[in-house]
Amino acid sequence: MITLKGENIYLRALEPEDLEFIHAIENDESIWEISNTNTPYSKFLIKQYLDHAHKDIFEVKQLRLVISDYDNVALGMIDLFDFDFKHRRAGVGVLVKEPHDRLKGYGREALKLLIDYSFTQLDLHQLYCNISEENDASVKLFSNQGFKKIGLKKDWNYVNGSFKNEYLFQLIKN
């Protein structure tokens, strides 16, 4: 049985009520490096995005889900992006918003649920992610879920006046 419910969290579709939560994430400069964001987003633009969030992954090539606990508190986001049905692959990104909620297993549980969903429901063959060489927590998270480090992109991202390397990780369905 396919489910997006875990022991401590569940993954759910975006709702109009998520406007403030997404606005806070998209405008948090401390995580712009992770999301490759360069400019703030207005509530108007995020509302437009939410108005179209119901579209099918096959149409928009992206699936963005909220990581929520069972008290219905939004903890973070998890995404499939660059969805390529022909080649049966997609990129994955995960973020737990508040630092005090990190390292509690929410990201691990969300990633496991998304991997299962991707390989069973979407019939993907592989998932990949891009992780800054300095992001030890994400390297550990994805490695522990079976992703393999397959490359290092030298001087890949320009952040705060210097270039940073980025790993490419890949998970191929058994």
N, C-alpha and C positions, 0 to 999 in steps of 0.2 A: 504494500500500500504506500502511495506517495503522500507525504505530508510535509508541510512547512512548519510543523510544530515540534519543538524540542522539549527537553526537560525543564529548562529555565526561561527560554525565550521562544518566540515564534516570528516568522517573517510574514509581513502583510503588504498589500498594495498601498500605494500612496493615496491619501485622502485630502480633500480641500482643507481639513483642519490641520494638516501638517505644514501649512504655510509658514508659520513663525519658526518652527523647528528647522525646516530646510533653509529658511532665510538666515538663521543663526549659523548653521553649518557652512553655507556657501560664503558667508561674510566673515568667517573666523580666519584671520590672516595666519594664525599659528599652524593651520593645516593646509594652506594653499599649496605648499610644496608637494604634499601627498596627492592632491587632486589636480595638480597642474593648472590652478586658477591664477589669474593675473589681475583681475579687477573685481570689484564688488558687484553683486547682483541686486537689483531692485525687487521689492515685493511684487511689483507689477509683472516683471519678467517671470518670477517664480510662479505667480498665479497663472500666467499663460501656460507655463510648463505643466503645472498641475491639471489644468483644463484638458491637456492632451495626454496625460499620463495613462489613461485607460487604453491607449492604442496598443495593438498586439506587437510582441517582440519581433515578429517576422516583418512587420511594417517599419518600425522605428529603429530596429537593430540594437535595442537597449531594453533592459529590464531593471528597474530600480525598486528596491523593497526596503521597508522600514524594519529594523530590528526592534522588537517590542517585548517587554516583560509581561507577565500574566496579570499585572496591575494596570496594563495598557499604557505604560510609560514608554515613550519612544527613547531608545538608547543609542541608536545609530542607523546607518544605512549600509546596504550591500547591493552591489551592482553587477550586472552582466553588461558588457559594452562591446562594441565592434562585433556584434553577433553575426556570424557568417554561416548561414544554413548549408550552403553548398559544400563548404569544407568542414562543417560541423564543429566549429570552434567559437570561443568567445573569451574576452578578457574578463577578469574579476577584480573588483575593488571592494574593500570593506573598511568601515570606520565606526568606531565607538566614540561618540561625541565628547563626553565628559571624562577627563583624566581619572577621576575617582571611580569610574565604571570600567576602566581598562584593566586588563590582567585578571579578570574575574571569570573568564571562559566564555563570555558572550560572543566575542568575535569568532572563537573556535567553533562554538555551537552553530552560529549563523553560517559560517563557511561550510561546515559539514552538511547542513541542510541544503545549501545552495548547490554543492557538488552533487549530492544525491538527486536533487531535482533536475539539474542540468544533464546528467548522464541517463536518467530514467525517463523523465517526462519530455525533455527537449531532444533526447537522443543525440547529444553532442558526443564527439569523439575526444575532444581535448579542451582544456581550460588553460589560460596563461595569466600571468600577472607581472607587473613591473614594480620593482621595489628598490628604493634608494639604498645604496651600499651601507649607509649609516643607520638604517631602520632595522635594528636588531630584533625588535618585537615582531615586526611583520615577517622578517626572514624566518624566525622561529615558528610563527603561526602557520605559514604556508608550508614550510618543510615538514612540520608535524602532521599535516593533512596529506602528505604524499607528493607534494609538488617538488620537482627537481630543478636545481639551479642549472640552467643550460648555457648561460652566457653572461658576460659583463659588457655593458655598453659604456665605453670610456667617455668622460666629459659630456655626458648625455643631456643633463639639465643644468641650466644656468640659474643659480639661486643666490640671492644676496651678494652679488659681485664675484662669485666663483663658480666653476664648473664642478658638478658632482657626477659620480658614476652611478649607474643603475643596473641592477640584476634583472635578468629575464628568467622567470620560473615557468615551468610547464607541468601539467598533470594530464597524462594520457589514460583514457579509460581502459581498464583491463579487459 
